[in-house]
Amino acid sequence: MPSFTLRARLGLGFGLSGLALALACGGGTSSSTSSSSAPPPAPPTAQAVQGPDPFWSDDSPSRPHRAHPLHTPGAPGSVISLSGTQLAELHASSDPGPSVSRPLATPAAASTVPLRVVTGLYSFTYHQDSATTLQPRDLTTTPIQVLVPNSGGGFDTLTGQGNSDGTFSISNVPVGYYWLKFGRSYLWTNVDHVQWVLDTYGRPDVVYPGTSPTNLQMTVTDLNAWQGTDELFWAVPNQGYSYSTFGLSGITNAPNPGDIALTNYTMDFVQVGLPLLDATKGDQGYVTQLTSRVASGQTYRALGKVFTLPATTMTDGAAAVANGGFLDITQSSTVRLNWKRSALAAMTSSVNPNATVGTTEFGLWVSPLGTSVGVPLEAFQIFTYDSGDVGATTDLDLGDLAYGNPFPSAWTTLAETYFIWNVSYLAPGATTPVVMGRSAYTATTTLPTASTPIAPLLSPIQNPKINGKSLFENQVGVGLTPSISWDAPSTGAPTGYVVSVYPLVNTGGVSSFQARTTFRTVARSFTLPPGVLASGSTYVITISAVRNPGYSYASNPFQSAFPYATSPMASAIVAP
C-alpha cells in the first residue's frame, strides 16, 4: 500500500455536540419527544461517499446546500443557437471513424522511455475534535485508466487496479505527463502518486433514510417575526451538515410573514436529503433563523435566533417530534460589507459575449476545521447578502453591520463571495432555451474593511479556442478529438484550470445539459481524448481559472488553501 500523510487531528478543545452551550445565548427553554414506539434503529452503515468534485473545485462553484437559492435560473438573455447553415452541417455530419486511442502494445514499446507504477489514494478524511477517520472509496469495481499521449497524436490507454481500501495502481506508465481518469473526471499529471483525497468534518457513519416520509415535526415559539426574506438553516455540527431550507421540497408548514412561531414545521428527511439524527452518536440538531435587516436600502440577513433540539434519535420511515423555543443570539460582531463588484461586472464580455449579470452573494461562514485544510465542504452561515440581478454591477459598501456569532472562538470565520453570470443556449430542435449560471468565487479568512474592499483575485481566461478558432463563436465540424487552448487571465495568478464539456440536448422541446466530463490541468492547451464527444451531438465548453495557493492539480486535485478564487468562461455551441 502506498504511503500517505494524514493531516494532524484538529485540536478544537471541545466536542462538537458542546455547541449547544455556546449557542444558548438568551432566554427560552426547549422540551421535546423523539419518535416513540418505533423499534430501535438498526446499527448504522456508512453512506456511500459522494462524487469526486467538491464545490470549490467545480467549474462553477457554489456551496451544495446554498445552490438552490443562489443559482435560481434567470430569464434568458440573448440566446446562443446554431444557424440554419450550421444545423444543416450538423445533420450532415457523420462519424469520422474509430478512435485513435489504442492499447499500449507491450512495455517494450516504450523502450526509450522509463516505465513506472503510478499509485494513488481515493478517500475522504473526516475530522472531528476527538478523531480523524479515513473513509476510502471502494475501487474494486471502479474503472481506472491512464491515457498517455503517443507519437500519432492520440492516446495509449492503460487500465489500472483499484482496491477496497481506496488505493489504486497502474503499471507500465511511461515517465511524463498523462491523463488519470476516474469515470468522467480527468486529471493531467506527471506524478507517481496522486492524493485524490478530500478533507471534510463530522462523523463518517451517518445514515440516510430510504422510506418517505421520514418526518421531523417541530413546533417552536419565540421566532423573530417572520419576514419573507428571512432564512432558516438546519445544522448538525457532529454530522458536518448545514443546510438552507429556502424553497426546498419536502418541507411543510413553512412560516408566513408575521409568524412568531414555527407550527408543525415538518421536514421529510428523504425528500430534503438529510441524514438521520442519532443522539447515541452525539448528533445535536439546531434550527437557526437568519433575520432580515436593512442598510442603505439593501436587505441582508444575519444570525439572530437559534432553536436547540433536545436529544433526538430518528428511525427510517418513522416520525419524530421536537418542540421548544428559539433563543436570541447576541449581536456582538460586525463586518464591513465592502465589495468591488464593478471590477467583476467589467469582466462580463470575457465570460461570454452574450453573458448577463445574474445575482451576487456575500456570506460569512464559520468552520471548526481552521485554515490548514482550506475551504470546508460544509460550514455554518452567520451572515448573508444577495443582490438579485438589480444593482449587481455596482460597488457595494453598506458600512459596519452587526451579526451574531455564538460559535467558539477557535472556529474560523470565512468570507465568501459569488458573482454569477447567466448564458442562455438553445439546443437543436428545441423551442425553450436553458440558462447556464457561471460563478466567480472567492473564499478568504481576511474580512473586508472600509479601506480594503473584497476585490477579484482572478479574471477569466483569454482567447479561448478550439482547433485554433474562437470558442465564443459556434464551431461545427471540430472532429471527435479537437484541441482546446487559451491564454492566461490578465488579472491574477492561476494555479490551474477546470475545463468541463457539457452535452447540450433537446428533451421534448426543452434545452438541457447532460452529465459533464471534467478535466483538471495546469496546462493551457490539450487535445480532448476520444470518447468525450459524439458525432451529431452538441456541446458547451466551460473553462475556469483557479487560484489555489500551495496545491497543484498534479498531485492534490481536491485539497485547497486560502485565499481561494475562481473565474469562469463559457463557450458558444460546439459540435463534432
C-alpha positions in Angstrom: 0.0 0.0 0.0 1.5 3.4 -0.9 2.4 5.7 1.9 0.4 8.8 2.5 0.2 11.5 5.2 -3.0 12.3 7.1 -3.5 15.8 8.3 -3.0 16.2 12.1 -6.0 15.9 14.3 -7.6 19.3 14.9 -7.3 20.4 18.5 -10.7 22.1 18.8 -10.7 21.6 22.6 -14.4 20.6 22.9 -16.9 18.2 21.5 -18.9 19.5 18.5 -22.0 18.5 20.4 -21.0 21.0 23.1 -22.0 23.7 20.6 -25.4 23.7 22.5 -23.7 25.6 25.4 -22.2 28.1 23.1 -25.5 28.8 21.3 -27.6 29.2 24.5 -27.2 32.9 24.4 -30.6 34.1 25.6 -33.8 33.1 27.4 -36.1 30.3 26.4 -36.2 26.6 27.1 -36.8 23.5 24.9 -38.7 20.4 25.5 -39.5 17.5 23.2 -40.1 14.0 22.5 -38.4 11.9 19.9 -40.2 9.3 17.9 -41.6 6.9 20.1 -42.9 3.4 19.7 -40.8 2.6 16.7 -38.3 -0.2 17.2 -34.7 0.8 17.9 -32.8 1.7 14.8 -30.5 -0.9 13.2 -26.8 -0.3 13.6 -25.9 2.5 11.1 -24.0 1.7 7.9 -21.7 4.3 6.2 -23.3 6.3 3.5 -21.6 5.9 0.1 -19.0 8.6 -0.4 -20.1 11.4 -2.6 -18.7 12.2 -6.0 -15.2 13.4 -6.7 -15.9 17.1 -7.1 -16.1 19.3 -4.0 -17.9 22.5 -4.8 -14.8 24.8 -4.7 -13.0 22.8 -7.4 -16.0 22.9 -9.7 -16.1 24.9 -12.9 -19.0 27.0 -11.3 -18.7 26.7 -7.6 -21.4 27.1 -5.0 -21.9 25.5 -1.6 -24.1 22.5 -2.3 -26.7 23.5 0.4 -26.9 27.1 -0.8 -27.1 26.2 -4.5 -30.9 26.2 -4.6 -31.5 29.8 -3.5 -28.3 31.1 -5.1 -28.4 29.6 -8.6 -32.1 30.3 -9.5 -32.1 30.5 -13.3 -32.7 33.9 -14.6 -34.7 34.9 -17.7 -33.0 34.1 -20.9 -31.0 36.9 -22.3 -29.5 36.8 -25.8 -29.8 33.1 -26.7 -27.0 31.2 -28.4 -28.2 28.8 -31.1 -27.0 27.3 -34.3 -27.8 29.0 -37.6 -29.6 27.2 -40.4 -26.4 26.6 -42.2 -24.8 25.2 -39.0 -27.8 22.9 -38.4 -27.5 21.5 -41.9 -23.8 20.9 -41.4 -24.6 19.2 -38.0 -27.2 16.9 -39.6 -24.9 16.1 -42.5 -22.0 15.1 -40.2 -21.0 11.5 -40.0 -18.8 9.6 -37.6 -15.3 10.1 -38.8 -14.3 6.5 -37.8 -12.8 4.7 -34.9 -11.0 6.4 -32.1 -7.2 6.9 -32.5 -6.8 5.6 -28.9 -5.3 2.1 -28.8 -3.9 -0.1 -26.1 -0.2 0.1 -25.3 1.3 -2.8 -27.2 3.8 -4.1 -24.6 6.1 -2.4 -22.1 8.9 -2.9 -24.6 7.1 -0.4 -27.0 8.3 2.3 -24.7 11.9 1.0 -24.5 13.4 4.5 -24.7 11.1 5.9 -22.0 11.4 4.6 -18.4 8.3 2.9 -17.2 6.8 3.2 -13.7 3.9 2.2 -11.5 1.5 5.1 -10.8 -0.2 4.8 -7.4 -2.8 6.8 -5.5 -5.4 7.1 -2.8 -9.1 7.9 -3.4 -10.6 8.8 0.0 -12.4 11.2 2.3 -10.7 12.3 5.6 -13.3 13.1 8.3 -12.1 15.4 11.0 -13.6 15.6 14.5 -12.1 17.0 17.7 -11.7 13.5 19.1 -10.7 11.6 16.0 -9.6 11.7 12.3 -11.2 9.0 10.2 -10.1 7.9 6.8 -13.0 6.7 4.7 -11.6 5.3 1.5 -13.7 4.7 -1.6 -14.0 1.0 -2.6 -12.4 1.0 -6.0 -12.7 -2.8 -6.8 -15.4 -2.1 -9.4 -14.3 1.4 -10.5 -12.8 1.7 -13.9 -9.4 3.4 -13.6 -7.4 4.4 -16.6 -4.3 6.2 -17.7 -4.2 7.9 -21.1 -0.7 8.5 -22.4 -0.1 10.8 -25.4 1.5 9.0 -28.2 3.5 10.0 -31.2 0.5 9.6 -33.5 -1.3 12.5 -31.8 -3.7 10.1 -29.9 -3.5 8.3 -26.7 -2.4 4.9 -25.4 -4.8 3.6 -22.8 -3.7 1.6 -19.8 -6.1 0.1 -17.2 -5.4 0.2 -13.5 -6.3 -1.9 -10.5 -8.5 -0.4 -7.7 -8.7 -1.8 -4.2 -11.2 -1.8 -1.4 -9.0 0.4 0.8 -9.1 3.3 -1.7 -5.7 2.6 -3.1 -5.1 2.1 -6.8 -2.2 1.4 -9.2 -1.5 1.4 -12.9 1.6 -0.4 -14.2 3.8 0.4 -17.2 3.1 4.1 -17.3 5.8 6.0 -19.2 7.5 8.8 -17.3 6.0 12.1 -18.3 2.5 13.6 -18.4 -0.7 11.6 -18.7 -4.4 11.8 -18.0 -5.6 9.9 -14.9 -9.3 9.1 -15.5 -12.0 8.2 -13.0 -15.3 8.0 -14.7 -16.0 11.4 -16.2 -13.1 13.1 -14.3 -9.7 13.5 -15.8 -6.5 14.8 -14.2 -3.5 16.0 -16.2 -0.5 15.0 -14.2 3.1 13.7 -14.3 3.5 12.5 -10.7 3.9 8.9 -9.5 1.4 9.2 -6.6 -1.9 11.1 -6.6 -3.8 12.1 -3.5 -7.4 12.0 -4.7 -8.4 13.0 -1.1 -10.9 15.4 0.3 -10.8 16.8 3.8 -14.2 17.2 5.5 -15.5 17.1 9.0 -18.2 15.4 11.0 -18.7 11.7 11.6 -18.3 9.4 8.6 -21.0 6.9 9.5 -24.2 8.9 9.0 -27.2 7.0 7.8 -29.7 8.4 5.2 -33.3 7.2 5.3 -34.9 5.5 2.4 -38.5 5.5 3.3 -40.6 8.6 2.6 -41.9 10.2 4.7 -39.3 10.2 7.4 -40.5 13.3 9.2 -39.2 15.6 11.9 -42.0 17.8 13.1 -41.3 20.9 15.2 -43.4 23.5 17.0 -41.1 26.2 18.2 -42.1 29.5 19.9 -40.2 32.9 20.0 -39.5 33.0 16.3 -38.4 36.6 15.3 -41.5 37.9 13.5 -41.0 36.3 10.1 -40.2 38.3 7.0 -40.3 36.9 3.6 -36.6 37.5 3.1 -35.6 35.6 6.3 -33.9 32.2 6.1 -33.9 29.1 8.2 -30.9 26.7 8.4 -30.8 23.2 9.6 -27.4 22.4 11.3 -25.9 19.3 12.8 -22.2 20.0 13.5 -21.4 16.4 14.5 -22.6 15.3 11.0 -20.8 18.3 9.3 -24.2 19.5 8.0 -25.5 23.0 7.4 -28.5 23.2 5.1 -30.5 26.2 3.9 -34.2 25.2 3.9 -35.1 28.0 1.5 -37.5 26.8 -1.2 -36.9 23.1 -0.6 -39.4 20.4 -1.4 -40.1 18.1 1.5 -40.9 20.9 3.9 -44.4 21.7 5.0 -45.9 24.4 7.2 -43.1 26.9 6.4 -43.6 30.2 8.3 -45.6 33.0 6.7 -44.9 36.8 7.1 -45.6 37.9 10.6 -45.5 34.5 12.2 -43.8 34.4 15.6 -43.6 30.6 15.9 -43.0 27.5 13.8 -46.2 25.5 14.0 -45.9 21.8 13.0 -42.9 22.7 10.8 -42.1 19.4 9.1 -39.1 18.2 7.2 -39.2 14.9 5.3 -35.5 13.8 5.5 -35.8 11.7 2.4 -37.0 14.5 0.2 -34.7 17.1 1.7 -31.8 14.7 1.5 -30.6 14.8 5.2 -29.0 12.1 7.3 -30.9 10.8 10.4 -30.3 12.3 13.8 -28.7 9.8 16.2 -28.3 11.1 19.7 -26.3 8.0 20.7 -23.7 9.1 18.2 -23.5 12.6 19.6 -25.8 14.3 17.0 -27.2 17.7 18.2 -29.6 19.4 15.8 -30.2 23.2 15.5 -32.5 25.4 13.6 -31.2 28.9 13.1 -33.0 31.9 11.9 -31.1 34.5 9.8 -33.2 37.6 10.3 -33.6 40.3 7.7 -32.2 43.8 8.3 -31.8 46.9 6.0 -28.8 49.1 5.5 -28.6 51.8 2.8 -31.7 50.4 1.3 -30.2 47.0 0.9 -31.5 43.9 2.7 -29.1 41.4 4.4 -29.6 38.6 6.8 -27.7 37.8 10.0 -27.9 35.0 12.5 -30.4 36.2 15.1 -32.2 33.2 16.7 -31.4 29.5 17.4 -33.6 26.5 18.4 -31.5 23.8 20.1 -33.3 20.5 19.7 -33.3 18.1 22.6 -31.6 14.7 22.2 -33.3 13.1 19.3 -32.8 9.7 17.5 -34.7 9.2 14.3 -35.7 6.0 12.6 -36.1 5.4 8.9 -39.8 5.7 8.0 -40.9 6.9 11.4 -41.9 10.4 12.7 -40.0 12.3 15.3 -41.2 15.4 17.2 -39.1 18.2 18.7 -40.8 21.2 20.4 -39.4 24.2 22.3 -38.4 27.9 21.9 -35.9 29.9 19.9 -33.2 31.7 21.8 -31.7 35.2 21.0 -28.2 35.4 19.6 -26.2 38.4 20.9 -25.3 40.7 18.0 -21.8 41.5 19.2 -19.8 41.2 16.0 -19.6 43.5 12.9 -18.4 43.2 9.3 -17.8 45.9 6.7 -19.8 44.8 3.7 -17.5 46.4 1.2 -17.2 44.7 -2.2 -15.7 46.0 -5.5 -18.4 44.4 -7.8 -17.8 46.8 -10.6 -14.4 45.1 -11.4 -16.3 41.8 -11.8 -19.0 43.4 -13.9 -16.3 44.7 -16.3 -15.4 41.1 -17.0 -18.8 40.1 -18.4 -17.8 40.0 -22.0 -14.8 37.9 -21.1 -17.1 35.3 -19.6 -19.1 35.2 -22.9 -20.1 38.0 -25.3 -23.8 37.0 -24.6 -23.5 36.8 -20.8 -25.6 38.8 -18.5 -25.0 39.5 -14.8 -27.2 37.4 -12.6 -27.1 37.6 -8.8 -24.3 38.3 -6.3 -23.8 37.0 -2.8 -21.6 37.9 0.1 -21.6 35.5 3.1 -19.8 34.8 6.4 -19.4 31.2 7.4 -17.7 29.6 10.4 -15.9 26.3 10.3 -14.3 24.1 13.0 -11.5 23.0 10.7 -9.2 26.0 10.9 -7.2 27.2 7.9 -4.9 24.2 7.5 -7.5 22.2 5.4 -8.6 25.1 3.2 -12.2 25.6 2.1 -14.6 23.4 4.1 -17.1 21.2 2.3 -19.7 22.4 4.8 -19.7 25.4 7.1 -22.2 27.3 9.2 -23.7 30.5 7.8 -24.0 33.5 10.1 -24.4 36.4 7.6 -25.6 36.7 4.0 -26.3 39.3 1.4 -27.6 38.6 -2.0 -28.4 41.2 -4.6 -30.7 39.5 -7.1 -29.9 40.9 -10.6 -30.7 44.6 -9.7 -27.7 46.8 -9.0 -25.4 43.8 -9.0 -22.9 45.6 -11.2 -22.1 48.5 -8.8 -19.7 48.6 -5.9 -21.2 47.9 -2.5 -20.3 49.5 0.8 -23.1 49.1 3.4 -20.9 50.2 6.4 -20.3 48.1 9.5 -23.1 45.7 10.0 -23.9 43.7 13.2 -24.3 40.0 13.4 -24.3 37.2 15.9 -21.5 34.7 16.1 -22.1 32.2 19.0 -19.6 29.7 17.7 -16.4 29.0 19.7 -13.5 31.5 19.1 -11.3 28.6 17.8 -13.6 28.3 14.8 -12.5 30.1 11.6 -14.7 32.8 10.1 -14.7 32.8 6.3 -15.8 35.5 3.8 -17.2 34.0 0.6 -18.4 35.8 -2.5 -20.2 34.7 -5.6 -20.6 36.8 -8.7 -22.9 34.9 -11.1 -23.3 35.4 -14.9 -26.1 33.8 -17.0 -25.6 32.5 -20.5 -28.5 31.1 -22.5 -28.5 28.2 -25.1 -31.0 26.7 -27.5 -30.4 23.0 -28.4 -31.0 22.0 -32.0 -34.8 21.3 -32.4 -35.7 22.8 -29.0 -38.0 25.8 -28.5 -37.1 26.5 -24.9 -33.6 27.7 -24.0 -31.6 26.6 -21.0 -29.8 29.2 -18.8 -26.3 28.2 -17.6 -25.0 30.0 -14.5 -21.3 30.6 -14.2 -19.7 31.8 -10.9 -16.7 33.8 -9.9 -16.0 32.6 -6.4 -13.7 33.8 -3.6 -13.1 32.3 -0.1 -10.8 34.2 2.3 -10.2 34.5 6.0 -9.4 38.2 5.6 -12.6 40.2 6.1 -13.2 43.4 4.2 -12.7 46.8 5.8 -13.5 50.3 4.9 -10.2 50.8 3.1 -9.8 47.2 1.7 -12.9 46.0 -0.1 -13.1 42.5 -1.4 -11.8 42.6 -5.0 -11.5 39.9 -7.6 -8.3 37.8 -7.4 -8.7 36.4 -11.0 -10.2 37.5 -14.3 -11.4 35.0 -16.9 -9.0 33.2 -19.2 -8.4 34.9 -22.5 -8.6 33.9 -26.2 -10.4 30.5 -25.7 -10.1 28.4 -28.9 -10.9 25.1 -30.4 -8.8 23.9 -33.3 -7.4 27.5 -33.4 -10.9 29.1 -33.8 -12.7 31.2 -31.2 -14.9 29.3 -28.7 -17.0 32.4 -28.4 -18.4 31.6 -31.9 -20.4 28.4 -32.8 -18.0 25.8 -34.1 -19.4 22.9 -36.1 -17.2 20.1 -37.6 -14.5 20.2 -35.0 -14.0 16.5 -35.0 -14.1 14.0 -32.1 -10.7 14.9 -30.7 -10.3 18.6 -31.1 -7.6 20.7 -29.5 -8.6 23.3 -26.9 -6.3 26.2 -25.9 -6.5 29.5 -24.1 -4.3 32.3 -22.7 -3.8 33.1 -19.0 -6.1 35.7 -17.3 -5.0 39.3 -17.4 -5.5 39.6 -13.7 -4.2 37.2 -11.0 -2.0 34.1 -11.0 -4.0 30.9 -11.5 -2.6 27.7 -10.2 -4.7 25.5 -12.5 -7.8 25.3 -14.7 -11.0 23.3 -14.8 -12.4 22.5 -18.3 -15.8 21.0 -18.5 -17.7 19.6 -21.5 -21.5 19.7 -21.2 -23.7 17.9 -23.7 -26.5 20.3 -24.8 -29.6 18.2 -25.7 -33.2 18.7 -26.7 -35.7 16.9 -24.5 -39.3 17.3 -25.7 -38.6 20.8 -27.0 -36.7 21.9 -23.8 -33.0 22.5 -23.9 -30.9 21.0 -21.1 -27.4 19.9 -20.1 -26.5 16.3 -19.5 -23.7 15.0 -17.3 -20.5 16.7 -18.0 -16.9 15.5 -18.4 -14.3 17.4 -16.4 -10.6 18.0 -17.0 -8.2 19.5 -14.4 -4.9 20.7 -15.7 -2.1 23.2 -15.2 -1.5 23.4 -18.9 -3.3 25.9 -21.2 -3.8 23.5 -24.2 -4.7 19.9 -24.7 -6.4 17.5 -27.1 -9.7 16.1 -26.0 -9.4 12.3 -25.5 -11.6 10.0 -27.6 -15.0 9.1 -26.2 -15.9 12.6 -24.8 -17.6 13.9 -28.0 -20.1 12.0 -30.1 -20.9 12.7 -33.8 -24.1 14.6 -34.3 -24.3 15.9 -30.8 -23.8 19.5 -29.5 -21.8 20.7 -26.5 -20.9 23.7 -24.4 -17.3 24.0 -23.0 -16.5 26.0 -19.9 -13.0 26.9 -18.7 -12.4 28.3 -15.2 -9.2 29.7 -13.9 -8.4 28.6 -10.3 -6.3 30.2 -7.7 -5.3 27.7 -5.0 -2.0 28.6 -3.4 0.1 25.8 -2.2 -1.5 23.0 -4.1 -1.4 21.6 -7.6 -3.8 19.6 -9.5 -0.9 17.3 -10.4 -0.9 15.6 -7.0 -3.7 17.1 -4.9 -6.7 18.0 -7.1 -9.3 18.3 -4.3 -7.4 20.0 -1.5 -7.5 23.8 -1.1 -5.9 26.8 0.6 -6.7 30.4 1.2 -7.4 32.8 -0.4 -9.1 30.6 -3.0 -10.6 32.0 -6.2 -12.2 31.0 -9.5 -13.1 32.9 -12.6 -15.3 31.4 -15.4 -15.7 31.4 -19.1 -18.5 29.7 -21.2 -18.3 28.9 -24.9 -20.7 29.1 -27.7 -22.1 25.8 -29.2 -19.6 23.2 -30.3 -20.3 20.1 -32.5 -18.0 17.4 -33.9 
